[in-house]
Amino acid sequence: MVQVEDCELALLVGYRPASGEDTQTLLERVAAQPRGQQLDVAKSLMAQRAMSTLGVTFDGKPLVPTSVRAKLGLDPGGTRPLVVLLVTYALPGKGTLAVTANDPKTTRISWTDKSHGRVDLDAAPAQARWHSGVASFLLSLAAPTGVSACATSPSSTH
């Protein structure tokens, strides 16, 4: 889920490892850690996997998250772990926001505009609707209005 705000982008990401070997490998890595660190290690490993499949850029330059919050849970059957991330990014002025997925077969993207008109709605996909099988999701953003200045997110070197 992508939410464009005046000066910030909020990305809500859900991730569940594939059944079988992926889940087993993850659980073995977590179990090998000292008991007091297992929850933090599980959150970290699953957050890394979730975000490794996604790219977030502005005018072709990677955006670096300003915050990441992770919550762990189990799938509805109670058999596989899952993580839900709330990732925020500072949005610079006018330009093109892109969210890309390495594996579009398993990716669904929805978005909403809470930016008071920054998104070019005529050129954007429909809001509040899931778009499945999307490898690249682009939104044209105007400069923010009514906001003194938006901070810019530093570009990643990776």
C-alpha positions in Angstrom: 0.0 0.0 0.0 1.5 3.4 -1.1 0.2 6.6 0.5 1.5 9.9 -0.9 1.4 12.8 1.6 2.5 16.4 1.2 6.2 15.8 2.1 6.3 12.1 2.8 5.6 8.7 1.4 4.2 5.9 3.6 4.6 2.4 2.4 2.8 -0.5 4.1 4.4 -3.8 3.2 3.2 -7.3 4.1 5.5 -10.3 3.6 5.2 -14.0 4.3 8.0 -16.4 3.3 7.2 -19.2 0.9 6.1 -22.4 2.5 8.6 -25.2 2.9 12.3 -24.5 2.7 12.1 -20.6 2.9 10.1 -20.7 6.2 12.2 -23.6 7.6 15.5 -21.7 6.8 14.2 -18.6 8.4 13.1 -20.4 11.6 16.4 -22.2 11.9 18.3 -18.9 11.6 16.1 -17.3 14.3 16.3 -20.4 16.6 20.2 -20.3 16.4 20.2 -16.9 18.1 20.2 -16.4 21.9 16.7 -16.5 23.3 16.6 -12.8 24.2 17.5 -11.8 20.6 15.2 -14.1 18.6 12.3 -11.7 18.2 14.6 -8.8 17.1 16.4 -11.2 14.7 13.1 -12.5 13.2 11.9 -8.9 12.7 15.2 -7.9 11.1 15.5 -10.9 8.8 11.9 -10.7 7.6 12.0 -6.9 7.1 15.2 -7.3 5.0 13.5 -10.0 2.9 10.4 -7.9 2.4 12.2 -4.8 1.3 14.7 -6.6 -0.8 12.0 -7.3 -3.4 11.0 -3.6 -3.6 12.7 -0.5 -5.0 11.5 3.0 -4.2 13.0 5.8 -6.3 12.3 9.5 -7.1 13.4 10.7 -10.5 15.5 7.5 -10.8 17.4 8.0 -7.5 16.8 5.5 -4.7 15.0 6.9 -1.6 16.3 6.0 1.8 13.7 5.2 4.5 13.3 7.8 7.3 11.6 5.2 9.5 10.8 1.5 9.5 8.4 -0.1 12.0 7.9 -3.9 11.9 5.3 -6.1 13.5 5.5 -9.9 13.4 2.5 -12.3 13.3 1.4 -15.7 11.9 -0.6 -16.4 8.7 -4.3 -17.2 9.2 -3.5 -20.9 9.4 -0.9 -20.3 12.1 1.8 -22.1 10.2 4.0 -19.4 8.7 5.5 -16.2 10.1 4.6 -12.9 8.5 5.8 -9.3 8.9 4.0 -6.1 8.3 6.2 -3.0 7.8 5.4 0.7 7.9 8.2 2.4 6.0 8.3 6.2 5.5 10.4 8.3 3.1 10.8 12.0 2.8 9.5 13.2 -0.6 11.4 15.9 -2.5 9.7 18.4 -4.7 8.4 17.8 -8.2 9.3 14.5 -10.0 8.4 10.9 -10.6 7.9 8.4 -7.8 8.5 4.8 -8.7 7.8 1.7 -6.7 9.2 -1.4 -8.4 8.9 -5.1 -7.5 11.5 -7.8 -8.4 8.7 -10.5 -8.4 5.6 -9.0 -9.9 3.8 -12.3 -9.8 3.6 -12.1 -6.0 3.1 -8.4 -5.7 0.0 -6.3 -5.4 0.1 -2.5 -5.1 -2.6 -0.1 -4.1 -2.2 3.6 -3.5 -4.0 6.7 -2.1 -3.4 10.4 -2.4 -3.3 12.3 0.9 -1.0 15.0 -0.6 -3.5 17.8 -1.3 -3.1 17.5 -5.1 0.6 16.6 -5.6 -0.3 13.5 -7.7 -1.2 13.9 -11.3 -4.5 12.0 -11.1 -5.0 12.0 -14.9 -1.8 10.0 -15.4 -2.1 7.8 -12.3 -3.6 4.3 -12.0 -6.9 4.1 -10.1 -6.6 4.8 -6.4 -7.8 2.4 -3.6 -7.7 -0.5 -6.0 -5.3 -3.4 -6.0 -3.0 -3.7 -9.0 -1.7 -7.2 -9.3 1.3 -8.4 -11.3 2.8 -4.9 -11.4 6.6 -4.7 -11.9 6.7 -0.9 -11.9 4.3 1.6 -10.4 4.8 5.3 -11.4 3.3 8.5 -10.0 4.0 12.0 -11.3 4.2 14.4 -8.4 3.9 18.2 -8.5 5.8 20.4 -6.0 4.0 20.6 -2.7 1.7 23.6 -2.1 1.0 25.2 1.2 4.1 23.6 2.7 7.2 25.7 3.3 9.6 23.2 2.1 9.9 19.4 2.1 13.1 17.8 3.3 14.8 15.6 0.8 15.7 12.0 1.4 19.3 11.2 0.8 20.1 9.0 -2.1 21.3 5.5 -1.5 24.7 4.4 -2.6 23.6 0.8 -3.1 
